[in-house]
């Protein structure tokens, strides 16, 4: 879906993702819904703050893929129109008195993997994050037992 590049748009995108996950069988209060909703909140806030171009919207895409109940992946993609403002894939926390700069650290900690990809057919970039799911009823696969290296 497409959202206005504003705080209201980011809030609506976050709520849509949470609602869609609920309809897909991941209830609002389960770890999967809460985790992916938080990841979406960080990515959409960054799209509004760092990817905003006047008169242009950002896009959110949510998918669930897998080859059965043992290997399922939820993926959220947030696309904005600022090609030149690519987030750093840093793992260091900013100085303690900084008011911002921790959002992608949260994403890196919660997601199974994430990265940034340039748009090939138009200006912009997509920041995506994946959450690998274990068997139904279990929480997402924790970062300490990831099957994929982060940021690849």
Chimera marker file (.cmm) of the C-alpha trace (Angstrom):
<marker_set name="trace">
<marker id="1" x="0.000" y="0.000" z="0.000" r="1" g="1" b="0" radius="0.5"/>
<marker id="2" x="0.948" y="3.609" z="-0.464" r="1" g="1" b="0" radius="0.5"/>
<marker id="3" x="0.991" y="6.114" z="2.417" r="1" g="1" b="0" radius="0.5"/>
<marker id="4" x="1.560" y="9.845" z="2.692" r="1" g="1" b="0" radius="0.5"/>
<marker id="5" x="5.058" y="10.650" z="3.847" r="1" g="1" b="0" radius="0.5"/>
<marker id="6" x="3.921" y="11.985" z="7.227" r="1" g="1" b="0" radius="0.5"/>
<marker id="7" x="3.714" y="10.842" z="10.829" r="1" g="1" b="0" radius="0.5"/>
<marker id="8" x="0.052" y="9.992" z="10.215" r="1" g="1" b="0" radius="0.5"/>
<marker id="9" x="1.027" y="7.870" z="7.207" r="1" g="1" b="0" radius="0.5"/>
<marker id="10" x="3.623" y="6.005" z="9.276" r="1" g="1" b="0" radius="0.5"/>
<marker id="11" x="1.054" y="5.353" z="12.015" r="1" g="1" b="0" radius="0.5"/>
<marker id="12" x="-1.515" y="4.089" z="9.495" r="1" g="1" b="0" radius="0.5"/>
<marker id="13" x="1.076" y="1.798" z="7.888" r="1" g="1" b="0" radius="0.5"/>
<marker id="14" x="2.005" y="0.327" z="11.264" r="1" g="1" b="0" radius="0.5"/>
<marker id="15" x="-1.662" y="-0.257" z="12.119" r="1" g="1" b="0" radius="0.5"/>
<marker id="16" x="-2.350" y="-1.846" z="8.727" r="1" g="1" b="0" radius="0.5"/>
<marker id="17" x="0.544" y="-4.290" z="9.161" r="1" g="1" b="0" radius="0.5"/>
<marker id="18" x="-0.661" y="-5.239" z="12.646" r="1" g="1" b="0" radius="0.5"/>
<marker id="19" x="-4.209" y="-5.737" z="11.380" r="1" g="1" b="0" radius="0.5"/>
<marker id="20" x="-3.091" y="-7.776" z="8.360" r="1" g="1" b="0" radius="0.5"/>
<marker id="21" x="-0.952" y="-10.020" z="10.583" r="1" g="1" b="0" radius="0.5"/>
<marker id="22" x="-3.975" y="-10.570" z="12.831" r="1" g="1" b="0" radius="0.5"/>
<marker id="23" x="-6.086" y="-11.616" z="9.837" r="1" g="1" b="0" radius="0.5"/>
<marker id="24" x="-3.299" y="-13.993" z="8.753" r="1" g="1" b="0" radius="0.5"/>
<marker id="25" x="-3.465" y="-15.779" z="12.102" r="1" g="1" b="0" radius="0.5"/>
<marker id="26" x="-0.895" y="-13.828" z="14.115" r="1" g="1" b="0" radius="0.5"/>
<marker id="27" x="-3.075" y="-12.220" z="16.847" r="1" g="1" b="0" radius="0.5"/>
<marker id="28" x="-2.410" y="-8.642" z="17.956" r="1" g="1" b="0" radius="0.5"/>
<marker id="29" x="-0.895" y="-9.697" z="21.283" r="1" g="1" b="0" radius="0.5"/>
<marker id="30" x="1.395" y="-12.464" z="20.028" r="1" g="1" b="0" radius="0.5"/>
<marker id="31" x="5.158" y="-12.015" z="19.775" r="1" g="1" b="0" radius="0.5"/>
<marker id="32" x="5.153" y="-12.249" z="15.955" r="1" g="1" b="0" radius="0.5"/>
<marker id="33" x="2.624" y="-9.425" z="15.538" r="1" g="1" b="0" radius="0.5"/>
<marker id="34" x="4.232" y="-7.200" z="18.153" r="1" g="1" b="0" radius="0.5"/>
<marker id="35" x="7.740" y="-7.743" z="16.766" r="1" g="1" b="0" radius="0.5"/>
<marker id="36" x="6.905" y="-7.108" z="13.110" r="1" g="1" b="0" radius="0.5"/>
<marker id="37" x="4.734" y="-4.136" z="14.040" r="1" g="1" b="0" radius="0.5"/>
<marker id="38" x="7.667" y="-2.597" z="15.939" r="1" g="1" b="0" radius="0.5"/>
<marker id="39" x="9.991" y="-3.244" z="12.982" r="1" g="1" b="0" radius="0.5"/>
<marker id="40" x="7.439" y="-1.618" z="10.671" r="1" g="1" b="0" radius="0.5"/>
<marker id="41" x="7.157" y="1.383" z="12.996" r="1" g="1" b="0" radius="0.5"/>
<marker id="42" x="10.916" y="1.939" z="12.848" r="1" g="1" b="0" radius="0.5"/>
<marker id="43" x="11.162" y="1.530" z="9.072" r="1" g="1" b="0" radius="0.5"/>
<marker id="44" x="8.188" y="3.788" z="8.317" r="1" g="1" b="0" radius="0.5"/>
<marker id="45" x="9.399" y="6.454" z="10.761" r="1" g="1" b="0" radius="0.5"/>
<marker id="46" x="12.740" y="6.434" z="8.934" r="1" g="1" b="0" radius="0.5"/>
<marker id="47" x="10.975" y="6.701" z="5.564" r="1" g="1" b="0" radius="0.5"/>
<marker id="48" x="9.145" y="9.793" z="6.808" r="1" g="1" b="0" radius="0.5"/>
<marker id="49" x="12.145" y="11.386" z="8.526" r="1" g="1" b="0" radius="0.5"/>
<marker id="50" x="14.965" y="10.526" z="6.130" r="1" g="1" b="0" radius="0.5"/>
<marker id="51" x="13.266" y="9.488" z="2.878" r="1" g="1" b="0" radius="0.5"/>
<marker id="52" x="10.695" y="12.235" z="2.488" r="1" g="1" b="0" radius="0.5"/>
<marker id="53" x="10.417" y="14.035" z="-0.838" r="1" g="1" b="0" radius="0.5"/>
<marker id="54" x="7.679" y="16.660" z="-1.082" r="1" g="1" b="0" radius="0.5"/>
<marker id="55" x="4.642" y="15.344" z="-2.915" r="1" g="1" b="0" radius="0.5"/>
<marker id="56" x="5.798" y="11.713" z="-2.893" r="1" g="1" b="0" radius="0.5"/>
<marker id="57" x="4.507" y="8.848" z="-0.801" r="1" g="1" b="0" radius="0.5"/>
<marker id="58" x="6.207" y="5.819" z="0.706" r="1" g="1" b="0" radius="0.5"/>
<marker id="59" x="5.088" y="2.240" z="0.072" r="1" g="1" b="0" radius="0.5"/>
<marker id="60" x="4.773" y="-0.722" z="2.419" r="1" g="1" b="0" radius="0.5"/>
<marker id="61" x="4.628" y="-4.330" z="1.320" r="1" g="1" b="0" radius="0.5"/>
<marker id="62" x="4.016" y="-7.247" z="3.675" r="1" g="1" b="0" radius="0.5"/>
<marker id="63" x="4.453" y="-10.863" z="2.596" r="1" g="1" b="0" radius="0.5"/>
<marker id="64" x="4.464" y="-14.275" z="4.209" r="1" g="1" b="0" radius="0.5"/>
<marker id="65" x="6.298" y="-17.067" z="2.426" r="1" g="1" b="0" radius="0.5"/>
<marker id="66" x="7.516" y="-20.508" z="3.307" r="1" g="1" b="0" radius="0.5"/>
<marker id="67" x="7.612" y="-24.146" z="2.519" r="1" g="1" b="0" radius="0.5"/>
<marker id="68" x="5.366" y="-25.393" z="5.292" r="1" g="1" b="0" radius="0.5"/>
<marker id="69" x="4.883" y="-24.851" z="9.017" r="1" g="1" b="0" radius="0.5"/>
<marker id="70" x="8.552" y="-25.370" z="9.875" r="1" g="1" b="0" radius="0.5"/>
<marker id="71" x="9.990" y="-22.663" z="7.585" r="1" g="1" b="0" radius="0.5"/>
<marker id="72" x="7.924" y="-19.499" z="7.233" r="1" g="1" b="0" radius="0.5"/>
<marker id="73" x="9.168" y="-15.961" z="6.755" r="1" g="1" b="0" radius="0.5"/>
<marker id="74" x="7.342" y="-12.675" z="7.203" r="1" g="1" b="0" radius="0.5"/>
<marker id="75" x="8.852" y="-9.793" z="5.260" r="1" g="1" b="0" radius="0.5"/>
<marker id="76" x="8.066" y="-6.098" z="5.427" r="1" g="1" b="0" radius="0.5"/>
<marker id="77" x="9.427" y="-3.719" z="2.778" r="1" g="1" b="0" radius="0.5"/>
<marker id="78" x="9.300" y="0.067" z="3.055" r="1" g="1" b="0" radius="0.5"/>
<marker id="79" x="10.124" y="1.997" z="-0.111" r="1" g="1" b="0" radius="0.5"/>
<marker id="80" x="10.721" y="5.739" z="-0.286" r="1" g="1" b="0" radius="0.5"/>
<marker id="81" x="11.949" y="8.031" z="-3.054" r="1" g="1" b="0" radius="0.5"/>
<marker id="82" x="15.266" y="9.283" z="-1.607" r="1" g="1" b="0" radius="0.5"/>
<marker id="83" x="18.041" y="7.423" z="-3.365" r="1" g="1" b="0" radius="0.5"/>
<marker id="84" x="20.911" y="9.412" z="-1.872" r="1" g="1" b="0" radius="0.5"/>
<marker id="85" x="19.977" y="8.902" z="1.799" r="1" g="1" b="0" radius="0.5"/>
<marker id="86" x="20.834" y="5.253" z="2.387" r="1" g="1" b="0" radius="0.5"/>
<marker id="87" x="20.856" y="4.076" z="6.017" r="1" g="1" b="0" radius="0.5"/>
<marker id="88" x="24.068" y="2.731" z="7.404" r="1" g="1" b="0" radius="0.5"/>
<marker id="89" x="24.105" y="-0.916" z="8.372" r="1" g="1" b="0" radius="0.5"/>
<marker id="90" x="25.940" y="-0.054" z="11.582" r="1" g="1" b="0" radius="0.5"/>
<marker id="91" x="25.924" y="-2.143" z="14.709" r="1" g="1" b="0" radius="0.5"/>
<marker id="92" x="27.286" y="0.539" z="17.042" r="1" g="1" b="0" radius="0.5"/>
<marker id="93" x="25.000" y="2.512" z="19.278" r="1" g="1" b="0" radius="0.5"/>
<marker id="94" x="25.180" y="6.313" z="18.982" r="1" g="1" b="0" radius="0.5"/>
<marker id="95" x="26.519" y="8.316" z="21.942" r="1" g="1" b="0" radius="0.5"/>
<marker id="96" x="24.265" y="8.207" z="25.011" r="1" g="1" b="0" radius="0.5"/>
<marker id="97" x="23.056" y="11.796" z="24.674" r="1" g="1" b="0" radius="0.5"/>
<marker id="98" x="21.895" y="11.443" z="21.063" r="1" g="1" b="0" radius="0.5"/>
<marker id="99" x="18.106" y="11.566" z="20.689" r="1" g="1" b="0" radius="0.5"/>
<marker id="100" x="17.980" y="9.454" z="17.549" r="1" g="1" b="0" radius="0.5"/>
<marker id="101" x="19.946" y="6.825" z="15.693" r="1" g="1" b="0" radius="0.5"/>
<marker id="102" x="18.805" y="3.664" z="17.446" r="1" g="1" b="0" radius="0.5"/>
<marker id="103" x="15.876" y="2.635" z="15.227" r="1" g="1" b="0" radius="0.5"/>
<marker id="104" x="17.864" y="0.447" z="12.864" r="1" g="1" b="0" radius="0.5"/>
<marker id="105" x="19.686" y="-1.105" z="15.814" r="1" g="1" b="0" radius="0.5"/>
<marker id="106" x="16.269" y="-2.191" z="17.066" r="1" g="1" b="0" radius="0.5"/>
<marker id="107" x="15.451" y="-3.587" z="13.620" r="1" g="1" b="0" radius="0.5"/>
<marker id="108" x="18.803" y="-5.409" z="13.478" r="1" g="1" b="0" radius="0.5"/>
<marker id="109" x="18.171" y="-6.924" z="16.907" r="1" g="1" b="0" radius="0.5"/>
<marker id="110" x="14.591" y="-8.046" z="16.226" r="1" g="1" b="0" radius="0.5"/>
<marker id="111" x="14.740" y="-9.125" z="12.579" r="1" g="1" b="0" radius="0.5"/>
<marker id="112" x="16.198" y="-12.383" z="11.360" r="1" g="1" b="0" radius="0.5"/>
<marker id="113" x="17.823" y="-10.325" z="8.620" r="1" g="1" b="0" radius="0.5"/>
<marker id="114" x="17.430" y="-6.932" z="6.964" r="1" g="1" b="0" radius="0.5"/>
<marker id="115" x="19.047" y="-4.824" z="4.284" r="1" g="1" b="0" radius="0.5"/>
<marker id="116" x="18.683" y="-1.896" z="1.904" r="1" g="1" b="0" radius="0.5"/>
<marker id="117" x="18.188" y="-2.254" z="-1.837" r="1" g="1" b="0" radius="0.5"/>
<marker id="118" x="18.053" y="0.501" z="-4.484" r="1" g="1" b="0" radius="0.5"/>
<marker id="119" x="14.955" y="0.667" z="-6.680" r="1" g="1" b="0" radius="0.5"/>
<marker id="120" x="15.842" y="-0.431" z="-10.203" r="1" g="1" b="0" radius="0.5"/>
<marker id="121" x="12.979" y="1.130" z="-12.167" r="1" g="1" b="0" radius="0.5"/>
<marker id="122" x="12.637" y="4.480" z="-10.373" r="1" g="1" b="0" radius="0.5"/>
<marker id="123" x="14.410" y="6.724" z="-7.867" r="1" g="1" b="0" radius="0.5"/>
<marker id="124" x="14.422" y="5.482" z="-4.315" r="1" g="1" b="0" radius="0.5"/>
<marker id="125" x="15.334" y="2.626" z="-2.066" r="1" g="1" b="0" radius="0.5"/>
<marker id="126" x="13.655" y="-0.212" z="-0.207" r="1" g="1" b="0" radius="0.5"/>
<marker id="127" x="14.568" y="-1.085" z="3.355" r="1" g="1" b="0" radius="0.5"/>
<marker id="128" x="13.341" y="-4.569" z="4.175" r="1" g="1" b="0" radius="0.5"/>
<marker id="129" x="13.338" y="-6.831" z="7.190" r="1" g="1" b="0" radius="0.5"/>
<marker id="130" x="12.469" y="-10.488" z="7.563" r="1" g="1" b="0" radius="0.5"/>
<marker id="131" x="11.253" y="-12.391" z="10.569" r="1" g="1" b="0" radius="0.5"/>
<marker id="132" x="11.750" y="-16.134" z="10.408" r="1" g="1" b="0" radius="0.5"/>
<marker id="133" x="9.038" y="-18.044" z="12.198" r="1" g="1" b="0" radius="0.5"/>
<marker id="134" x="9.337" y="-21.309" z="14.044" r="1" g="1" b="0" radius="0.5"/>
<marker id="135" x="6.519" y="-23.841" z="14.317" r="1" g="1" b="0" radius="0.5"/>
<marker id="136" x="3.027" y="-22.389" z="14.913" r="1" g="1" b="0" radius="0.5"/>
<marker id="137" x="2.507" y="-21.113" z="18.433" r="1" g="1" b="0" radius="0.5"/>
<marker id="138" x="6.203" y="-20.528" z="19.066" r="1" g="1" b="0" radius="0.5"/>
<marker id="139" x="7.861" y="-17.089" z="19.141" r="1" g="1" b="0" radius="0.5"/>
<marker id="140" x="9.980" y="-15.870" z="16.203" r="1" g="1" b="0" radius="0.5"/>
<marker id="141" x="13.391" y="-17.451" z="15.792" r="1" g="1" b="0" radius="0.5"/>
<marker id="142" x="15.663" y="-15.468" z="18.139" r="1" g="1" b="0" radius="0.5"/>
<marker id="143" x="18.681" y="-13.670" z="16.684" r="1" g="1" b="0" radius="0.5"/>
<marker id="144" x="21.118" y="-15.974" z="18.484" r="1" g="1" b="0" radius="0.5"/>
<marker id="145" x="20.017" y="-18.973" z="16.397" r="1" g="1" b="0" radius="0.5"/>
<marker id="146" x="19.582" y="-17.298" z="13.007" r="1" g="1" b="0" radius="0.5"/>
<marker id="147" x="20.130" y="-19.412" z="9.934" r="1" g="1" b="0" radius="0.5"/>
<marker id="148" x="21.120" y="-16.408" z="7.809" r="1" g="1" b="0" radius="0.5"/>
<marker id="149" x="23.775" y="-13.800" z="8.500" r="1" g="1" b="0" radius="0.5"/>
<marker id="150" x="22.315" y="-10.360" z="9.150" r="1" g="1" b="0" radius="0.5"/>
<marker id="151" x="22.560" y="-7.673" z="6.464" r="1" g="1" b="0" radius="0.5"/>
<marker id="152" x="23.211" y="-9.941" z="3.506" r="1" g="1" b="0" radius="0.5"/>
<link id1="1" id2="2" r="1" g="1" b="0" radius="0.2"/>
<link id1="2" id2="3" r="1" g="1" b="0" radius="0.2"/>
<link id1="3" id2="4" r="1" g="1" b="0" radius="0.2"/>
<link id1="4" id2="5" r="1" g="1" b="0" radius="0.2"/>
<link id1="5" id2="6" r="1" g="1" b="0" radius="0.2"/>
<link id1="6" id2="7" r="1" g="1" b="0" radius="0.2"/>
<link id1="7" id2="8" r="1" g="1" b="0" radius="0.2"/>
<link id1="8" id2="9" r="1" g="1" b="0" radius="0.2"/>
<link id1="9" id2="10" r="1" g="1" b="0" radius="0.2"/>
<link id1="10" id2="11" r="1" g="1" b="0" radius="0.2"/>
<link id1="11" id2="12" r="1" g="1" b="0" radius="0.2"/>
<link id1="12" id2="13" r="1" g="1" b="0" radius="0.2"/>
<link id1="13" id2="14" r="1" g="1" b="0" radius="0.2"/>
<link id1="14" id2="15" r="1" g="1" b="0" radius="0.2"/>
<link id1="15" id2="16" r="1" g="1" b="0" radius="0.2"/>
<link id1="16" id2="17" r="1" g="1" b="0" radius="0.2"/>
<link id1="17" id2="18" r="1" g="1" b="0" radius="0.2"/>
<link id1="18" id2="19" r="1" g="1" b="0" radius="0.2"/>
<link id1="19" id2="20" r="1" g="1" b="0" radius="0.2"/>
<link id1="20" id2="21" r="1" g="1" b="0" radius="0.2"/>
<link id1="21" id2="22" r="1" g="1" b="0" radius="0.2"/>
<link id1="22" id2="23" r="1" g="1" b="0" radius="0.2"/>
<link id1="23" id2="24" r="1" g="1" b="0" radius="0.2"/>
<link id1="24" id2="25" r="1" g="1" b="0" radius="0.2"/>
<link id1="25" id2="26" r="1" g="1" b="0" radius="0.2"/>
<link id1="26" id2="27" r="1" g="1" b="0" radius="0.2"/>
<link id1="27" id2="28" r="1" g="1" b="0" radius="0.2"/>
<link id1="28" id2="29" r="1" g="1" b="0" radius="0.2"/>
<link id1="29" id2="30" r="1" g="1" b="0" radius="0.2"/>
<link id1="30" id2="31" r="1" g="1" b="0" radius="0.2"/>
<link id1="31" id2="32" r="1" g="1" b="0" radius="0.2"/>
<link id1="32" id2="33" r="1" g="1" b="0" radius="0.2"/>
<link id1="33" id2="34" r="1" g="1" b="0" radius="0.2"/>
<link id1="34" id2="35" r="1" g="1" b="0" radius="0.2"/>
<link id1="35" id2="36" r="1" g="1" b="0" radius="0.2"/>
<link id1="36" id2="37" r="1" g="1" b="0" radius="0.2"/>
<link id1="37" id2="38" r="1" g="1" b="0" radius="0.2"/>
<link id1="38" id2="39" r="1" g="1" b="0" radius="0.2"/>
<link id1="39" id2="40" r="1" g="1" b="0" radius="0.2"/>
<link id1="40" id2="41" r="1" g="1" b="0" radius="0.2"/>
<link id1="41" id2="42" r="1" g="1" b="0" radius="0.2"/>
<link id1="42" id2="43" r="1" g="1" b="0" radius="0.2"/>
<link id1="43" id2="44" r="1" g="1" b="0" radius="0.2"/>
<link id1="44" id2="45" r="1" g="1" b="0" radius="0.2"/>
<link id1="45" id2="46" r="1" g="1" b="0" radius="0.2"/>
<link id1="46" id2="47" r="1" g="1" b="0" radius="0.2"/>
<link id1="47" id2="48" r="1" g="1" b="0" radius="0.2"/>
<link id1="48" id2="49" r="1" g="1" b="0" radius="0.2"/>
<link id1="49" id2="50" r="1" g="1" b="0" radius="0.2"/>
<link id1="50" id2="51" r="1" g="1" b="0" radius="0.2"/>
<link id1="51" id2="52" r="1" g="1" b="0" radius="0.2"/>
<link id1="52" id2="53" r="1" g="1" b="0" radius="0.2"/>
<link id1="53" id2="54" r="1" g="1" b="0" radius="0.2"/>
<link id1="54" id2="55" r="1" g="1" b="0" radius="0.2"/>
<link id1="55" id2="56" r="1" g="1" b="0" radius="0.2"/>
<link id1="56" id2="57" r="1" g="1" b="0" radius="0.2"/>
<link id1="57" id2="58" r="1" g="1" b="0" radius="0.2"/>
<link id1="58" id2="59" r="1" g="1" b="0" radius="0.2"/>
<link id1="59" id2="60" r="1" g="1" b="0" radius="0.2"/>
<link id1="60" id2="61" r="1" g="1" b="0" radius="0.2"/>
<link id1="61" id2="62" r="1" g="1" b="0" radius="0.2"/>
<link id1="62" id2="63" r="1" g="1" b="0" radius="0.2"/>
<link id1="63" id2="64" r="1" g="1" b="0" radius="0.2"/>
<link id1="64" id2="65" r="1" g="1" b="0" radius="0.2"/>
<link id1="65" id2="66" r="1" g="1" b="0" radius="0.2"/>
<link id1="66" id2="67" r="1" g="1" b="0" radius="0.2"/>
<link id1="67" id2="68" r="1" g="1" b="0" radius="0.2"/>
<link id1="68" id2="69" r="1" g="1" b="0" radius="0.2"/>
<link id1="69" id2="70" r="1" g="1" b="0" radius="0.2"/>
<link id1="70" id2="71" r="1" g="1" b="0" radius="0.2"/>
<link id1="71" id2="72" r="1" g="1" b="0" radius="0.2"/>
<link id1="72" id2="73" r="1" g="1" b="0" radius="0.2"/>
<link id1="73" id2="74" r="1" g="1" b="0" radius="0.2"/>
<link id1="74" id2="75" r="1" g="1" b="0" radius="0.2"/>
<link id1="75" id2="76" r="1" g="1" b="0" radius="0.2"/>
<link id1="76" id2="77" r="1" g="1" b="0" radius="0.2"/>
<link id1="77" id2="78" r="1" g="1" b="0" radius="0.2"/>
<link id1="78" id2="79" r="1" g="1" b="0" radius="0.2"/>
<link id1="79" id2="80" r="1" g="1" b="0" radius="0.2"/>
<link id1="80" id2="81" r="1" g="1" b="0" radius="0.2"/>
<link id1="81" id2="82" r="1" g="1" b="0" radius="0.2"/>
<link id1="82" id2="83" r="1" g="1" b="0" radius="0.2"/>
<link id1="83" id2="84" r="1" g="1" b="0" radius="0.2"/>
<link id1="84" id2="85" r="1" g="1" b="0" radius="0.2"/>
<link id1="85" id2="86" r="1" g="1" b="0" radius="0.2"/>
<link id1="86" id2="87" r="1" g="1" b="0" radius="0.2"/>
<link id1="87" id2="88" r="1" g="1" b="0" radius="0.2"/>
<link id1="88" id2="89" r="1" g="1" b="0" radius="0.2"/>
<link id1="89" id2="90" r="1" g="1" b="0" radius="0.2"/>
<link id1="90" id2="91" r="1" g="1" b="0" radius="0.2"/>
<link id1="91" id2="92" r="1" g="1" b="0" radius="0.2"/>
<link id1="92" id2="93" r="1" g="1" b="0" radius="0.2"/>
<link id1="93" id2="94" r="1" g="1" b="0" radius="0.2"/>
<link id1="94" id2="95" r="1" g="1" b="0" radius="0.2"/>
<link id1="95" id2="96" r="1" g="1" b="0" radius="0.2"/>
<link id1="96" id2="97" r="1" g="1" b="0" radius="0.2"/>
<link id1="97" id2="98" r="1" g="1" b="0" radius="0.2"/>
<link id1="98" id2="99" r="1" g="1" b="0" radius="0.2"/>
<link id1="99" id2="100" r="1" g="1" b="0" radius="0.2"/>
<link id1="100" id2="101" r="1" g="1" b="0" radius="0.2"/>
<link id1="101" id2="102" r="1" g="1" b="0" radius="0.2"/>
<link id1="102" id2="103" r="1" g="1" b="0" radius="0.2"/>
<link id1="103" id2="104" r="1" g="1" b="0" radius="0.2"/>
<link id1="104" id2="105" r="1" g="1" b="0" radius="0.2"/>
<link id1="105" id2="106" r="1" g="1" b="0" radius="0.2"/>
<link id1="106" id2="107" r="1" g="1" b="0" radius="0.2"/>
<link id1="107" id2="108" r="1" g="1" b="0" radius="0.2"/>
<link id1="108" id2="109" r="1" g="1" b="0" radius="0.2"/>
<link id1="109" id2="110" r="1" g="1" b="0" radius="0.2"/>
<link id1="110" id2="111" r="1" g="1" b="0" radius="0.2"/>
<link id1="111" id2="112" r="1" g="1" b="0" radius="0.2"/>
<link id1="112" id2="113" r="1" g="1" b="0" radius="0.2"/>
<link id1="113" id2="114" r="1" g="1" b="0" radius="0.2"/>
<link id1="114" id2="115" r="1" g="1" b="0" radius="0.2"/>
<link id1="115" id2="116" r="1" g="1" b="0" radius="0.2"/>
<link id1="116" id2="117" r="1" g="1" b="0" radius="0.2"/>
<link id1="117" id2="118" r="1" g="1" b="0" radius="0.2"/>
<link id1="118" id2="119" r="1" g="1" b="0" radius="0.2"/>
<link id1="119" id2="120" r="1" g="1" b="0" radius="0.2"/>
<link id1="120" id2="121" r="1" g="1" b="0" radius="0.2"/>
<link id1="121" id2="122" r="1" g="1" b="0" radius="0.2"/>
<link id1="122" id2="123" r="1" g="1" b="0" radius="0.2"/>
<link id1="123" id2="124" r="1" g="1" b="0" radius="0.2"/>
<link id1="124" id2="125" r="1" g="1" b="0" radius="0.2"/>
<link id1="125" id2="126" r="1" g="1" b="0" radius="0.2"/>
<link id1="126" id2="127" r="1" g="1" b="0" radius="0.2"/>
<link id1="127" id2="128" r="1" g="1" b="0" radius="0.2"/>
<link id1="128" id2="129" r="1" g="1" b="0" radius="0.2"/>
<link id1="129" id2="130" r="1" g="1" b="0" radius="0.2"/>
<link id1="130" id2="131" r="1" g="1" b="0" radius="0.2"/>
<link id1="131" id2="132" r="1" g="1" b="0" radius="0.2"/>
<link id1="132" id2="133" r="1" g="1" b="0" radius="0.2"/>
<link id1="133" id2="134" r="1" g="1" b="0" radius="0.2"/>
<link id1="134" id2="135" r="1" g="1" b="0" radius="0.2"/>
<link id1="135" id2="136" r="1" g="1" b="0" radius="0.2"/>
<link id1="136" id2="137" r="1" g="1" b="0" radius="0.2"/>
<link id1="137" id2="138" r="1" g="1" b="0" radius="0.2"/>
<link id1="138" id2="139" r="1" g="1" b="0" radius="0.2"/>
<link id1="139" id2="140" r="1" g="1" b="0" radius="0.2"/>
<link id1="140" id2="141" r="1" g="1" b="0" radius="0.2"/>
<link id1="141" id2="142" r="1" g="1" b="0" radius="0.2"/>
<link id1="142" id2="143" r="1" g="1" b="0" radius="0.2"/>
<link id1="143" id2="144" r="1" g="1" b="0" radius="0.2"/>
<link id1="144" id2="145" r="1" g="1" b="0" radius="0.2"/>
<link id1="145" id2="146" r="1" g="1" b="0" radius="0.2"/>
<link id1="146" id2="147" r="1" g="1" b="0" radius="0.2"/>
<link id1="147" id2="148" r="1" g="1" b="0" radius="0.2"/>
<link id1="148" id2="149" r="1" g="1" b="0" radius="0.2"/>
<link id1="149" id2="150" r="1" g="1" b="0" radius="0.2"/>
<link id1="150" id2="151" r="1" g="1" b="0" radius="0.2"/>
<link id1="151" id2="152" r="1" g="1" b="0" radius="0.2"/>
</marker_set>
